[in-house]
């Protein structure tokens, strides 16, 4: 387990008791998680308090409306674990779903040509969560279900946004969000499901126009250690969405966001890539492996949100105060 995650768990055990404006009195007790009571978790009955109050009702309804799965959630509520990455992503980005001008301001330092946010969902939201694409572009197994599920069993982006650029072209951005994640050296190509995984994704790797520079990889299976296994699938999803011009997009790119404070995540876990890229962070390696630099970007959560001009967006002031208190490492 990573050091940053341990630090966050220890911090939350104190935060629950000392910063009681974040949670109600009923939520201060230890919560049951993986069959044990834990100080850094909320009681399951109060799991919805893991979400910022200003977005809580709307985002719970949004997940219900689109049948989106909460990771480790129960009864339509999010995870009760305060270090949950999906919850963290929602807390940071959901307020921008109804603030298109603020969303452009947030992401313009990365994509300087964007001028107007455009909705993705039928309800007009400007940020979508657990986006899997409108079609099964990766030919992933539906496993007996009548339709695919957002947030479970299929390659998905934690969030997605869509913009019009200065030249009139449309860009969709798939966002992968990390919080306290760290990875060991598990090789997903070698476990019992490895042959199935290889059979699903290798055609995309061998397909003309593959977005990955194969000359820099020893063999396809070198990508089956996290976070590369996930990045590979998301890059494939972005590429296939672009080829299909989903939602009229001319460009679909992948944006990776993770805390600078989480040094554990940066470790390169693929033995082959460790040898090829000594001393590099995982996202630096991936940036070198994609063929088109514009198709992938990586930023720290701190670097993206710290300079956000909150004074220009008074409607977001309550959210900003919550973020500073809930995630103080970002400031």
Helices and strands as residue ranges (DSSP letters): H 3-18, G 25-27, E 31-33, E 36-38, G 44-50, H 53-65, H 85-93, G 94-98, H 100-108, E 114-118, E 128-131, E 157-165, E 170-177, H 194-206, G 214-216, G 220-223, H 228-244, G 246-248, E 251-258, G 264-266, H 271-276, H 282-289, G 293-295, E 296-300, H 301-305, G 310-312, G 314-316, H 317-326, G 328-330
